Amino acid sequence: MKKAILTVLAGCVFFSLMGCNNRDVETVQPTQVEELKSMQQSWRGVLPCADCEGIETSLFLEKDGSWVMNQRYLGAKEPASFASYGRWARTADKLILTDSDGEKTYFHAKGDALEMLDSEGNPIESTLNYTLQPVKAALPATSMTLRGMYMYRADAAVFTDCATGQQIMVASNAQLERDYAAARGTQTKPVLLVIKGHFALQPNPDTGAAQKVLVTTTKGEFDIDKGCDD
């Protein structure tokens, strides 16, 4: 009996937070929440664009809490593709993407699809289509600027991203390894690295299982005197 009473009280508190002022608990209908699955997922769609034919958008969520988005502006005078990344989180009704600069983008789960929300996280009042549909696709190879702490030791390079705190293995790059050795000198410690690259899934050399790695596409710049907080 006591357990049943506690259950009813907990339900009342939950619905009061949702704006319910009705004291008759039995008449309250539970809100249907469409949650995202706790696994890597990808979506794609063409979002409206003010000065082009549309923005082909691909969004990739990963179970480690990170995301990557690739956007290609269709019909532009020059082909234009941009990539961004960051951390994702979700509330009862929203997916929140926070990019490496701290900017937020909001989506709402709509069945298996995602519907883009406005900059405040509210529905967009428009007849245009702001929906991304689920697809199976590889991570985009569009380069983006990354900033983090790089360290090479025991024949392996690790990049700790400043924006997300995530540790990522770095694909083999002999020049980068030499530049790191020159930058650190006699000190064996991580060194701040700013570089362009993209994420990819590659087999783990020990287990063969797929793992996310950072593939660098530029030379990169090391700074021994700075860290992520500088």
C-alpha positions in Angstrom: 0.0 0.0 0.0 2.8 2.4 1.0 4.6 1.6 -2.3 1.5 2.4 -4.3 1.0 5.8 -2.5 4.6 6.8 -3.2 4.2 5.9 -6.9 1.1 8.1 -7.2 2.9 11.0 -5.4 5.9 10.7 -7.7 3.7 10.8 -10.8 2.0 13.9 -9.5 5.3 15.7 -9.0 6.4 14.8 -12.6 3.2 16.1 -14.2 3.2 19.3 -12.1 6.6 20.0 -13.6 5.1 19.6 -17.0 2.6 22.4 -16.2 -0.3 20.3 -14.9 -2.4 21.9 -12.2 -5.1 19.2 -12.1 -5.2 17.6 -8.7 -7.2 14.6 -9.9 -4.2 12.3 -10.8 -6.5 9.6 -12.4 -7.5 12.0 -15.2 -4.0 12.9 -16.2 -2.8 11.2 -19.4 0.9 10.3 -19.6 2.9 12.3 -22.2 4.2 10.1 -25.0 8.0 10.6 -25.2 9.9 9.5 -28.3 13.4 8.8 -27.0 16.5 8.3 -29.1 18.1 4.9 -29.0 21.4 4.7 -27.1 23.5 3.8 -30.1 25.2 5.5 -33.0 22.5 6.8 -35.4 22.6 8.9 -38.6 20.0 11.1 -40.3 20.0 13.1 -43.6 17.7 15.6 -45.2 17.6 18.9 -47.2 16.9 21.9 -44.9 15.6 25.2 -46.2 18.1 27.8 -47.4 17.6 31.5 -47.9 20.0 32.0 -50.8 20.5 28.4 -52.2 18.5 25.5 -53.3 18.7 23.8 -49.9 21.3 22.6 -47.3 21.9 18.9 -47.6 22.5 18.0 -43.9 23.9 14.8 -42.5 23.9 14.3 -38.7 25.7 11.5 -36.9 25.2 10.7 -33.2 27.5 8.3 -31.4 27.0 6.4 -28.2 30.0 8.1 -26.6 28.0 11.4 -26.6 29.7 13.0 -29.6 28.1 14.1 -32.9 29.3 15.2 -36.3 27.3 17.2 -38.8 28.1 17.8 -42.5 26.2 20.5 -44.5 26.4 21.0 -48.2 24.9 24.0 -49.8 23.1 23.0 -53.0 23.0 25.2 -56.0 25.7 27.5 -54.7 28.1 29.2 -57.2 30.9 27.1 -55.7 30.5 23.7 -54.0 30.4 24.4 -50.3 30.6 21.8 -47.6 31.1 22.4 -44.0 31.5 20.1 -41.0 31.0 20.6 -37.3 31.1 18.5 -34.2 30.5 18.5 -30.5 28.6 16.9 -27.6 24.9 15.9 -27.6 22.4 15.5 -24.8 18.7 15.0 -24.6 15.8 16.0 -22.5 12.3 14.5 -22.5 11.5 16.1 -25.8 14.6 17.6 -27.3 18.0 16.6 -28.7 20.5 19.3 -27.9 23.7 19.6 -30.0 26.5 21.8 -28.5 29.3 22.5 -31.0 33.0 23.1 -30.4 32.3 26.9 -30.1 29.5 26.4 -27.5 26.6 27.1 -30.0 23.5 25.0 -29.6 21.2 23.4 -32.2 17.9 21.8 -31.2 16.0 18.9 -32.7 12.8 17.0 -31.7 12.3 13.3 -32.2 9.4 12.6 -34.5 9.1 8.9 -34.8 12.4 7.7 -36.3 13.0 11.2 -37.8 14.4 14.4 -36.4 12.6 17.8 -36.7 14.8 20.9 -36.4 13.7 23.5 -33.9 14.6 27.2 -33.8 17.5 28.8 -32.0 15.5 28.8 -28.7 14.5 25.2 -28.9 10.9 25.9 -30.0 9.0 24.6 -33.0 9.6 26.5 -36.3 6.3 27.9 -37.6 6.7 27.2 -41.3 5.3 25.2 -44.2 8.9 24.3 -45.2 10.4 20.9 -44.4 12.9 20.9 -41.5 13.0 17.1 -41.1 16.0 14.7 -41.2 15.2 11.1 -42.0 17.2 8.1 -40.6 19.8 6.7 -43.0 22.8 4.4 -42.8 25.9 6.3 -43.9 29.6 6.6 -43.2 31.1 9.5 -41.2 31.8 12.5 -43.5 35.3 13.2 -44.7 34.9 17.0 -44.7 37.8 18.6 -42.8 37.1 20.8 -39.8 39.4 22.6 -37.4 40.1 20.7 -34.1 42.0 21.9 -31.1 43.3 19.6 -28.4 46.1 18.0 -26.5 48.2 15.6 -28.6 50.5 12.9 -27.2 52.5 10.1 -28.9 53.8 7.3 -26.8 54.2 3.5 -27.2 53.6 3.7 -30.9 50.2 5.3 -30.5 49.0 8.9 -30.8 46.1 10.2 -28.7 44.2 13.5 -29.2 42.2 14.9 -26.3 39.7 17.3 -27.8 39.5 20.6 -25.9 35.8 21.2 -26.8 34.4 17.8 -25.8 37.1 16.3 -23.5 36.9 13.2 -25.6 40.1 11.1 -26.2 40.5 9.9 -29.8 43.2 7.8 -31.4 45.0 9.5 -34.2 45.5 7.7 -37.5 49.2 7.0 -38.3 50.9 10.2 -39.4 54.7 10.1 -39.3 55.2 13.8 -40.0 52.8 14.7 -37.1 54.8 12.4 -34.8 58.1 14.1 -35.8 56.6 17.6 -35.3 55.3 16.6 -31.8 58.8 15.3 -30.8 60.3 18.6 -31.9 57.7 20.6 -30.1 58.0 18.7 -26.7 61.7 18.5 -26.7 62.9 16.5 -23.7 59.5 16.7 -22.0 57.2 13.7 -22.3 53.8 15.4 -22.0 50.8 16.3 -24.1 51.2 19.4 -26.3 48.4 21.7 -27.6 47.7 21.0 -31.3 45.5 22.9 -33.7 44.9 21.0 -36.9 42.3 20.2 -39.6 40.9 16.7 -40.0 37.9 14.5 -39.8 36.7 11.4 -38.0 36.6 7.9 -39.4 36.0 4.3 -38.3 39.1 2.1 -38.7 39.9 -1.4 -37.3 41.7 -1.5 -34.0 45.2 -2.9 -34.6 44.9 -5.2 -31.6 41.3 -6.4 -31.7 40.2 -5.7 -35.2 37.0 -4.0 -33.9 36.0 -0.7 -35.5 37.1 2.4 -33.5 36.7 6.1 -34.2 40.0 7.8 -35.1 41.1 11.3 -36.1 42.4 11.5 -39.6 44.5 14.7 -40.0 44.5 16.5 -43.3 46.9 19.4 -42.7 50.3 19.8 -41.1 49.0 21.3 -37.8 50.5 23.7 -35.3 51.9 22.7 -31.9 52.2 25.1 -29.0 54.1 23.8 -25.9 53.3 27.0 -23.9 49.5 26.7 -24.1 46.7 24.3 -23.0 43.0 23.9 -23.6 42.2 26.7 -21.1 44.4 29.3 -22.8 
